[in-house]
Structure formats: C-alpha cells, structure tokens
Amino acid sequence: MKKRLTALFMIPSYPLLFLCMFLQGMAISLSVPFLSIYFTEQLGVSIGMFGIFLSVTLIAGIWISSLIGRRSDHGLNRKNIYLVSTLCNALAYSGYLLIENFTILFIYMIVFTALGSPGMPQLFAISREAVNKSNFTDHAFANSTLRSAFALGFITGPLIGTLLIDGLEFKGIFSGTISVFLLVALLIFLFLKSNTNHKRTNDQIKVKSFQLRQNPKILLPFLILTFMYVAHWTSSLNTALFITNNLGGTTSDVGLVSSICAALEIPFMIMLGLFSAKYSNRILMMSGAVFGGVYYLIVIISGAMWQMFAAQILLAVFVAVISAIGISYIQDLLPSMPGYASTLYSNSSTIGRLIGSLAGGGLASVVGYRYSYVFCFILIFISAIMLAVSGRYSVNEAQKLT
C-alpha cells in the first residue's frame, strides 16, 4: 500500500488536488450543520421553507453541472471552470453575511450555488486526466484516496465550525467558509496547470450528441447510484429521531453514532481502493449493496443502542463504496468523457439527497421512523438486481455513444 500511495502522490498535480479536496470538505462542513438553525432562528423562516430552499438550489446545481460537464469534455479549460466555480462558492456564502432578506437571499443563492456546483465534478475530472497521463493505472484507488480527503475535511470542519460559532456566532462560520474557498481558489490559480493543450478526440466531439436516456449501458449505473443515495439520505434524515424516539437514546448517542460511521469511512475507502486492483467496480458495488441491505435489516429489527453502534460498521462500508467506488464505476464506462462522467456521479448523489430528504420526512410521518428503513432496504434490493443485470454489458459496449 505504501508503494501505491507513493506512486499516486508522485503524479503531477495529485497532491494539490488532494489538498483542495480536503479544504472543500472542510469549507462545506464548517457551515452546513448550522444552516437550519441560521434560517429558522436568524432569518425566521419555517423548516419547511428551508427544505424548499435546499431543494431549489440543488435542482439548479444539477442543471448547471450537467451543462458544464458536457461542454468541459468538448475542450473547455477545466482549470478555469474549477477556479470560477470555487470563487462562486465563496460569493454564495458571502450572501449570508450581506443579505438579511430571505427572498433576496433565496434568489442570490440559487444563482451562485448553481454556478459553484461544477467545482466538485471538475476536480474529479482533472484528477482522472492527471492519472491517465501517468503510468498509474489504478483509477479506483486514485478516486478512493481523493474521496477520503473530502471525508477527512468533512470530519474536521464541524469541529472548527463549533469553535467559530461559539466565538464569533454565525458570521464566524460563514467567514471561515469563504476564507477556505478563497484559499482553494488561490492554490488553483497559482499551482494547477491548465489543460489548454488538450486536443479533442473523435469521442469527445460526439459529447454534445450523447443522451443519457438513450444509452441504457450508462443509464442503468446512474440509476443504481441514485437509488443507493436515495436510500442513504432517507435513512440519514431519520437516524437521529429513530435513536431518540424508538431506541430511547440521547443526543450524545446520536453524535457517537455519526462519529463512528464517519471515522470508519476513511480507512474503508482506502481499503476499497486496494481491493479495486483485484475486483471489478461492479463487484465492489454489489458488495456495498449487500452491506447496505444487511444494515437496514438490522436497524428494522433493532431494539437496543448497542445494535445501532455495531451496525455502523456495515453502514460505513456501504457509504465508502458509493462514495469512493461509485465515481470510478461511472468514469470507467466513459473514459474519454471524465467531466461528464464525474458530473453524472455528482448528480446521482444530489438527486439522491433531494429525493431522500423528501421521502424520509414523508415516510416517517406515515409509517414511523423504524419502518421508513423498509423503503431503504427495498431500494438497495432493487439496486442489487440492477447491478446483476448490468453485468451483461461490457465496458466497451457502454463506451459507444448513441
């Protein structure tokens, strides 16, 4: 493993991309855990309106990411796209400092969060191209290591955010987020090499005519990831209330459950990267589905907190698979379109978050917190069947553009 990590970090730009990914995870997690409190207590909006705000900004981000992702494979400069997106993210969070009217802030955030959304997919696309140019052939290991940097940043961010909000209130966390995004932009501007010499291939010239709905070899993996993310976000929304209402746990138990899962995700991501040298991404995705399905079954029948604590090992593997292997699963099907492939993966996560958040609340109100996990299990079961069906398609077949 040490040799593989050394070889990976010897790739030009990869150490910089790893650092940028870590900082992006930190920037986002500095503020995100406290946003619902800010909107309800500082801006005086209902939790329902806050949910609408999140949904609309996510949808706008999906549209812009798809538009930019497709064109980025047609010869656009990825460094410039990533730089502009990062600056737009900084501008977006500046809105929290400058705008106190919810309606104006709503419109402002729709624009700038959407313009900032292509940043993450382009970071993965830049990494893919850097790895392709090197002698390093283990793309899944490169992606899983890069994704672990985001997870590490996401663990670090809330700890710093807590200190900032205690000392400087909400202005502290928003200023901190803006500062980190500006630091990322500075690093990109100074040290990231441009791909201006990138020449278009015949496959890339066909990008504009590529239609996801007309290519089942790509549509099926996209739907698999979307279903898995819907299950993950549905359960994530209800976990805290399930623990306190059904298992008799405390808020400390909620925090411990989240910490166990988050802490285990990083080593599991690295391990999955190592396994990717021996097993196909589809097999690893299938294994993730099995771990996810068993986790949801345990939650459905659980009656004590120790069962929830132990089950976090299964959940951590499941989340590590969809986070670290999922992007390689899509990228390997479209090797000449890293920007569009990375955007498809990002959109599957975003759509999953959107649908899962809506479904989680609705199911909990109808069938209760415990039985909302039945829906999650069904989605994982369907995903496993679709993964089995997708094995009939070879990678070469999937690369054909329609």
GIRAHU-V663373 format. One record per residue. N is the residue number from 0. OMEGA is omega in degrees with one decimal (* if undefined). NEAR is the number of other ideal C-beta (glycine too) atoms within 12 Angstrom. D_LAST is the distance of its C-alpha to the last C-alpha in whole Angstrom. Layout:
BEGIN
n->N omega->OMEGA near->NEAR d_last->D_LAST
n->N omega->OMEGA near->NEAR d_last->D_LAST
END
This chain:
BEGIN
n->0 omega->-179.0 near->18 d_last->39
n->1 omega->179.4 near->10 d_last->42
n->2 omega->-179.0 near->13 d_last->40
n->3 omega->177.1 near->23 d_last->37
n->4 omega->178.3 near->23 d_last->38
n->5 omega->178.9 near->14 d_last->39
n->6 omega->-179.4 near->20 d_last->37
n->7 omega->-177.0 near->37 d_last->34
n->8 omega->172.1 near->26 d_last->37
n->9 omega->178.3 near->18 d_last->37
n->10 omega->179.4 near->32 d_last->34
n->11 omega->177.9 near->20 d_last->34
n->12 omega->-175.8 near->34 d_last->33
n->13 omega->178.0 near->36 d_last->33
n->14 omega->178.2 near->24 d_last->36
n->15 omega->179.5 near->30 d_last->36
n->16 omega->176.9 near->43 d_last->33
n->17 omega->179.1 near->33 d_last->34
n->18 omega->179.4 near->28 d_last->37
n->19 omega->178.6 near->42 d_last->35
n->20 omega->177.2 near->39 d_last->33
n->21 omega->-179.0 near->33 d_last->37
n->22 omega->178.0 near->39 d_last->38
n->23 omega->176.4 near->43 d_last->35
n->24 omega->178.5 near->37 d_last->36
n->25 omega->-177.6 near->35 d_last->39
n->26 omega->-177.9 near->41 d_last->39
n->27 omega->-175.1 near->38 d_last->37
n->28 omega->173.8 near->33 d_last->39
n->29 omega->-172.2 near->40 d_last->42
n->30 omega->-171.4 near->40 d_last->42
n->31 omega->-178.7 near->27 d_last->39
n->32 omega->-174.4 near->25 d_last->42
n->33 omega->-174.9 near->31 d_last->44
n->34 omega->-178.1 near->33 d_last->42
n->35 omega->177.4 near->23 d_last->43
n->36 omega->-179.3 near->20 d_last->47
n->37 omega->-176.9 near->32 d_last->47
n->38 omega->-176.5 near->29 d_last->45
n->39 omega->-175.5 near->19 d_last->47
n->40 omega->-176.9 near->17 d_last->51
n->41 omega->-178.7 near->24 d_last->50
n->42 omega->175.6 near->27 d_last->48
n->43 omega->178.6 near->14 d_last->50
n->44 omega->-179.9 near->25 d_last->46
n->45 omega->178.0 near->15 d_last->46
n->46 omega->176.0 near->19 d_last->43
n->47 omega->178.1 near->16 d_last->41
n->48 omega->175.6 near->20 d_last->41
n->49 omega->176.9 near->27 d_last->40
n->50 omega->176.7 near->25 d_last->37
n->51 omega->177.8 near->21 d_last->36
n->52 omega->180.0 near->32 d_last->36
n->53 omega->-177.5 near->32 d_last->34
n->54 omega->-177.7 near->25 d_last->31
n->55 omega->179.8 near->22 d_last->31
n->56 omega->177.2 near->34 d_last->31
n->57 omega->179.9 near->32 d_last->28
n->58 omega->178.0 near->25 d_last->26
n->59 omega->178.9 near->30 d_last->26
n->60 omega->177.7 near->40 d_last->26
n->61 omega->-177.3 near->32 d_last->22
n->62 omega->-179.3 near->25 d_last->21
n->63 omega->180.0 near->35 d_last->23
n->64 omega->179.2 near->40 d_last->21
n->65 omega->-179.3 near->35 d_last->18
n->66 omega->-178.2 near->26 d_last->18
n->67 omega->-178.6 near->39 d_last->20
n->68 omega->179.1 near->42 d_last->18
n->69 omega->-177.4 near->36 d_last->15
n->70 omega->179.4 near->27 d_last->17
n->71 omega->177.5 near->43 d_last->19
n->72 omega->-179.7 near->40 d_last->16
n->73 omega->174.0 near->28 d_last->16
n->74 omega->178.1 near->22 d_last->20
n->75 omega->-179.1 near->28 d_last->22
n->76 omega->-176.1 near->26 d_last->25
n->77 omega->179.4 near->41 d_last->25
n->78 omega->-179.7 near->35 d_last->29
n->79 omega->178.7 near->25 d_last->29
n->80 omega->-179.4 near->41 d_last->27
n->81 omega->179.9 near->46 d_last->28
n->82 omega->-179.1 near->32 d_last->32
n->83 omega->179.6 near->29 d_last->31
n->84 omega->179.6 near->42 d_last->30
n->85 omega->177.3 near->42 d_last->33
n->86 omega->177.6 near->27 d_last->35
n->87 omega->175.3 near->34 d_last->34
n->88 omega->176.7 near->42 d_last->34
n->89 omega->177.8 near->35 d_last->38
n->90 omega->179.9 near->29 d_last->38
n->91 omega->-179.2 near->36 d_last->37
n->92 omega->174.2 near->38 d_last->40
n->93 omega->179.0 near->27 d_last->42
n->94 omega->178.9 near->33 d_last->42
n->95 omega->179.3 near->37 d_last->44
n->96 omega->-170.4 near->27 d_last->47
n->97 omega->-172.5 near->19 d_last->47
n->98 omega->179.9 near->22 d_last->46
n->99 omega->177.4 near->18 d_last->48
n->100 omega->-173.9 near->14 d_last->47
n->101 omega->-177.5 near->24 d_last->44
n->102 omega->179.3 near->15 d_last->42
n->103 omega->179.1 near->16 d_last->42
n->104 omega->179.3 near->32 d_last->41
n->105 omega->-178.8 near->27 d_last->38
n->106 omega->-179.4 near->19 d_last->37
n->107 omega->-177.2 near->28 d_last->37
n->108 omega->176.4 near->36 d_last->36
n->109 omega->-177.1 near->29 d_last->33
n->110 omega->-170.2 near->23 d_last->32
n->111 omega->174.5 near->34 d_last->33
n->112 omega->176.5 near->41 d_last->32
n->113 omega->179.4 near->31 d_last->28
n->114 omega->178.3 near->29 d_last->29
n->115 omega->-173.9 near->42 d_last->30
n->116 omega->179.5 near->42 d_last->27
n->117 omega->-174.3 near->44 d_last->24
n->118 omega->-177.2 near->50 d_last->27
n->119 omega->177.3 near->42 d_last->27
n->120 omega->-179.7 near->45 d_last->23
n->121 omega->176.4 near->45 d_last->24
n->122 omega->176.6 near->50 d_last->27
n->123 omega->179.7 near->49 d_last->24
n->124 omega->177.5 near->49 d_last->22
n->125 omega->178.4 near->44 d_last->25
n->126 omega->-179.7 near->45 d_last->26
n->127 omega->179.8 near->42 d_last->23
n->128 omega->178.3 near->40 d_last->23
n->129 omega->179.0 near->35 d_last->27
n->130 omega->179.1 near->35 d_last->27
n->131 omega->-178.1 near->25 d_last->24
n->132 omega->-179.1 near->20 d_last->27
n->133 omega->176.1 near->21 d_last->30
n->134 omega->-179.3 near->12 d_last->31
n->135 omega->-172.3 near->29 d_last->30
n->136 omega->-176.0 near->19 d_last->27
n->137 omega->-176.7 near->31 d_last->28
n->138 omega->-178.7 near->37 d_last->25
n->139 omega->178.5 near->43 d_last->26
n->140 omega->178.1 near->38 d_last->30
n->141 omega->180.0 near->47 d_last->29
n->142 omega->-178.1 near->48 d_last->27
n->143 omega->177.4 near->46 d_last->30
n->144 omega->179.1 near->45 d_last->33
n->145 omega->-179.6 near->48 d_last->31
n->146 omega->178.5 near->45 d_last->31
n->147 omega->176.8 near->36 d_last->34
n->148 omega->177.8 near->39 d_last->35
n->149 omega->179.1 near->41 d_last->34
n->150 omega->178.7 near->35 d_last->36
n->151 omega->177.1 near->29 d_last->39
n->152 omega->-178.7 near->34 d_last->39
n->153 omega->175.1 near->36 d_last->38
n->154 omega->-176.9 near->29 d_last->41
n->155 omega->-174.3 near->28 d_last->43
n->156 omega->-178.3 near->33 d_last->43
n->157 omega->178.8 near->29 d_last->44
n->158 omega->177.4 near->23 d_last->48
n->159 omega->179.7 near->31 d_last->48
n->160 omega->178.4 near->36 d_last->47
n->161 omega->178.4 near->21 d_last->50
n->162 omega->-178.5 near->17 d_last->52
n->163 omega->-177.3 near->29 d_last->51
n->164 omega->176.8 near->29 d_last->51
n->165 omega->-176.9 near->14 d_last->55
n->166 omega->-173.6 near->15 d_last->56
n->167 omega->-178.2 near->18 d_last->54
n->168 omega->-173.2 near->21 d_last->53
n->169 omega->177.5 near->28 d_last->49
n->170 omega->179.7 near->23 d_last->50
n->171 omega->-177.6 near->25 d_last->50
n->172 omega->179.3 near->39 d_last->46
n->173 omega->176.9 near->36 d_last->45
n->174 omega->177.7 near->28 d_last->46
n->175 omega->178.6 near->38 d_last->45
n->176 omega->178.7 near->46 d_last->42
n->177 omega->-178.1 near->33 d_last->42
n->178 omega->-179.3 near->27 d_last->44
n->179 omega->177.8 near->36 d_last->41
n->180 omega->177.7 near->40 d_last->38
n->181 omega->176.2 near->25 d_last->40
n->182 omega->176.9 near->26 d_last->41
n->183 omega->179.2 near->40 d_last->37
n->184 omega->179.5 near->32 d_last->37
n->185 omega->178.6 near->21 d_last->40
n->186 omega->178.5 near->28 d_last->39
n->187 omega->-176.6 near->36 d_last->35
n->188 omega->-174.2 near->21 d_last->37
n->189 omega->-166.5 near->14 d_last->39
n->190 omega->-177.4 near->21 d_last->38
n->191 omega->179.7 near->33 d_last->34
n->192 omega->-178.8 near->23 d_last->33
n->193 omega->177.1 near->20 d_last->30
n->194 omega->-177.9 near->29 d_last->27
n->195 omega->179.8 near->12 d_last->28
n->196 omega->-178.9 near->12 d_last->27
n->197 omega->-179.1 near->26 d_last->24
n->198 omega->-179.2 near->13 d_last->22
n->199 omega->174.7 near->20 d_last->18
n->200 omega->179.5 near->17 d_last->16
n->201 omega->178.8 near->11 d_last->13
n->202 omega->-177.3 near->23 d_last->11
n->203 omega->177.5 near->28 d_last->13
n->204 omega->-179.5 near->17 d_last->13
n->205 omega->-174.9 near->23 d_last->9
n->206 omega->-175.4 near->32 d_last->10
n->207 omega->-178.4 near->20 d_last->11
n->208 omega->-178.1 near->17 d_last->8
n->209 omega->179.0 near->35 d_last->6
n->210 omega->-176.7 near->17 d_last->7
n->211 omega->-175.2 near->32 d_last->9
n->212 omega->-179.6 near->12 d_last->10
n->213 omega->-177.8 near->13 d_last->7
n->214 omega->-176.3 near->26 d_last->6
n->215 omega->179.6 near->23 d_last->10
n->216 omega->177.0 near->29 d_last->11
n->217 omega->-179.0 near->36 d_last->11
n->218 omega->-177.5 near->26 d_last->12
n->219 omega->176.0 near->34 d_last->15
n->220 omega->177.8 near->41 d_last->16
n->221 omega->179.3 near->38 d_last->16
n->222 omega->178.1 near->31 d_last->18
n->223 omega->179.5 near->45 d_last->21
n->224 omega->178.9 near->46 d_last->22
n->225 omega->179.3 near->36 d_last->22
n->226 omega->179.4 near->40 d_last->24
n->227 omega->178.9 near->49 d_last->26
n->228 omega->175.3 near->40 d_last->27
n->229 omega->178.4 near->38 d_last->28
n->230 omega->-178.1 near->45 d_last->30
n->231 omega->-177.1 near->46 d_last->32
n->232 omega->175.7 near->36 d_last->32
n->233 omega->-179.8 near->41 d_last->34
n->234 omega->-179.4 near->49 d_last->36
n->235 omega->-178.8 near->32 d_last->37
n->236 omega->-173.0 near->34 d_last->38
n->237 omega->-174.2 near->37 d_last->41
n->238 omega->-176.8 near->40 d_last->42
n->239 omega->-178.9 near->27 d_last->45
n->240 omega->175.4 near->24 d_last->46
n->241 omega->180.0 near->37 d_last->46
n->242 omega->-175.6 near->32 d_last->48
n->243 omega->-175.6 near->21 d_last->50
n->244 omega->-174.9 near->18 d_last->51
n->245 omega->-176.9 near->28 d_last->50
n->246 omega->179.5 near->27 d_last->51
n->247 omega->179.7 near->14 d_last->54
n->248 omega->179.6 near->27 d_last->53
n->249 omega->176.5 near->15 d_last->53
n->250 omega->175.4 near->13 d_last->51
n->251 omega->176.8 near->14 d_last->52
n->252 omega->178.1 near->25 d_last->51
n->253 omega->179.7 near->26 d_last->47
n->254 omega->-180.0 near->21 d_last->48
n->255 omega->177.6 near->22 d_last->48
n->256 omega->179.8 near->36 d_last->45
n->257 omega->-178.1 near->29 d_last->43
n->258 omega->179.7 near->20 d_last->44
n->259 omega->-179.0 near->26 d_last->44
n->260 omega->-177.8 near->35 d_last->41
n->261 omega->-178.1 near->34 d_last->40
n->262 omega->-178.9 near->25 d_last->42
n->263 omega->-177.3 near->30 d_last->41
n->264 omega->-174.6 near->37 d_last->37
n->265 omega->178.1 near->32 d_last->37
n->266 omega->177.5 near->23 d_last->39
n->267 omega->176.9 near->36 d_last->36
n->268 omega->178.8 near->42 d_last->33
n->269 omega->179.1 near->32 d_last->35
n->270 omega->178.7 near->29 d_last->36
n->271 omega->175.9 near->43 d_last->32
n->272 omega->177.4 near->38 d_last->31
n->273 omega->179.2 near->27 d_last->34
n->274 omega->-176.9 near->29 d_last->32
n->275 omega->177.6 near->36 d_last->29
n->276 omega->-177.5 near->22 d_last->30
n->277 omega->-174.7 near->15 d_last->31
n->278 omega->179.7 near->23 d_last->29
n->279 omega->178.2 near->23 d_last->25
n->280 omega->179.9 near->42 d_last->24
n->281 omega->177.6 near->37 d_last->23
n->282 omega->178.7 near->24 d_last->26
n->283 omega->176.2 near->39 d_last->28
n->284 omega->178.2 near->45 d_last->26
n->285 omega->177.6 near->31 d_last->27
n->286 omega->177.7 near->29 d_last->30
n->287 omega->178.4 near->43 d_last->30
n->288 omega->179.1 near->41 d_last->29
n->289 omega->178.9 near->26 d_last->32
n->290 omega->179.1 near->33 d_last->35
n->291 omega->179.6 near->44 d_last->33
n->292 omega->178.8 near->36 d_last->34
n->293 omega->178.3 near->27 d_last->38
n->294 omega->-177.7 near->36 d_last->38
n->295 omega->176.5 near->38 d_last->38
n->296 omega->179.2 near->23 d_last->40
n->297 omega->179.9 near->29 d_last->43
n->298 omega->-178.0 near->42 d_last->43
n->299 omega->-176.1 near->28 d_last->43
n->300 omega->-175.0 near->20 d_last->46
n->301 omega->178.4 near->29 d_last->47
n->302 omega->-178.5 near->16 d_last->51
n->303 omega->-176.7 near->18 d_last->52
n->304 omega->-177.8 near->25 d_last->51
n->305 omega->177.6 near->17 d_last->51
n->306 omega->177.7 near->24 d_last->48
n->307 omega->178.6 near->37 d_last->46
n->308 omega->-178.3 near->27 d_last->47
n->309 omega->-177.6 near->21 d_last->46
n->310 omega->-179.8 near->36 d_last->43
n->311 omega->175.1 near->36 d_last->42
n->312 omega->178.5 near->25 d_last->41
n->313 omega->-179.6 near->34 d_last->38
n->314 omega->-179.6 near->41 d_last->37
n->315 omega->177.0 near->36 d_last->37
n->316 omega->179.9 near->34 d_last->35
n->317 omega->-179.9 near->48 d_last->32
n->318 omega->178.5 near->42 d_last->32
n->319 omega->-179.5 near->42 d_last->32
n->320 omega->-176.6 near->49 d_last->29
n->321 omega->-179.2 near->50 d_last->27
n->322 omega->-172.8 near->47 d_last->28
n->323 omega->-177.9 near->44 d_last->28
n->324 omega->-177.0 near->48 d_last->25
n->325 omega->-177.8 near->49 d_last->23
n->326 omega->176.6 near->48 d_last->22
n->327 omega->178.3 near->47 d_last->21
n->328 omega->178.9 near->46 d_last->20
n->329 omega->-176.9 near->49 d_last->17
n->330 omega->-178.5 near->42 d_last->17
n->331 omega->176.8 near->39 d_last->17
n->332 omega->-179.7 near->43 d_last->14
n->333 omega->-174.3 near->40 d_last->13
n->334 omega->-179.9 near->28 d_last->15
n->335 omega->-178.9 near->31 d_last->14
n->336 omega->-175.5 near->41 d_last->14
n->337 omega->179.8 near->43 d_last->17
n->338 omega->-179.3 near->47 d_last->18
n->339 omega->179.1 near->45 d_last->15
n->340 omega->179.6 near->45 d_last->15
n->341 omega->178.2 near->49 d_last->19
n->342 omega->176.4 near->47 d_last->19
n->343 omega->178.3 near->42 d_last->17
n->344 omega->-179.8 near->48 d_last->20
n->345 omega->179.9 near->43 d_last->22
n->346 omega->177.4 near->39 d_last->21
n->347 omega->177.2 near->42 d_last->21
n->348 omega->-178.0 near->39 d_last->24
n->349 omega->178.1 near->37 d_last->25
n->350 omega->177.6 near->33 d_last->24
n->351 omega->178.0 near->40 d_last->26
n->352 omega->-178.7 near->35 d_last->29
n->353 omega->-178.0 near->30 d_last->29
n->354 omega->-178.6 near->32 d_last->28
n->355 omega->179.7 near->37 d_last->31
n->356 omega->178.9 near->33 d_last->33
n->357 omega->-178.3 near->26 d_last->34
n->358 omega->-178.5 near->34 d_last->33
n->359 omega->178.9 near->35 d_last->36
n->360 omega->-179.5 near->25 d_last->39
n->361 omega->-179.5 near->19 d_last->38
n->362 omega->-179.2 near->32 d_last->38
n->363 omega->-178.6 near->30 d_last->41
n->364 omega->-177.1 near->16 d_last->43
n->365 omega->-173.8 near->14 d_last->43
n->366 omega->-179.6 near->19 d_last->43
n->367 omega->-175.9 near->19 d_last->44
n->368 omega->-176.5 near->32 d_last->43
n->369 omega->-172.9 near->30 d_last->43
n->370 omega->171.4 near->24 d_last->41
n->371 omega->178.8 near->37 d_last->39
n->372 omega->174.7 near->41 d_last->38
n->373 omega->177.1 near->28 d_last->37
n->374 omega->179.2 near->36 d_last->34
n->375 omega->179.5 near->46 d_last->33
n->376 omega->179.7 near->32 d_last->34
n->377 omega->179.0 near->25 d_last->32
n->378 omega->178.5 near->39 d_last->28
n->379 omega->178.4 near->40 d_last->29
n->380 omega->177.6 near->25 d_last->29
n->381 omega->179.2 near->25 d_last->26
n->382 omega->179.4 near->43 d_last->24
n->383 omega->177.6 near->31 d_last->26
n->384 omega->179.7 near->20 d_last->25
n->385 omega->176.4 near->29 d_last->21
n->386 omega->177.7 near->38 d_last->22
n->387 omega->178.5 near->20 d_last->23
n->388 omega->-177.1 near->20 d_last->20
n->389 omega->178.6 near->34 d_last->18
n->390 omega->177.8 near->23 d_last->20
n->391 omega->-177.6 near->14 d_last->18
n->392 omega->176.1 near->23 d_last->15
n->393 omega->178.2 near->15 d_last->16
n->394 omega->-179.0 near->23 d_last->15
n->395 omega->177.4 near->12 d_last->13
n->396 omega->-177.8 near->18 d_last->11
n->397 omega->-178.1 near->34 d_last->10
n->398 omega->-177.8 near->24 d_last->9
n->399 omega->-179.8 near->20 d_last->6
n->400 omega->-179.2 near->28 d_last->4
n->401 omega->* near->17 d_last->0
END
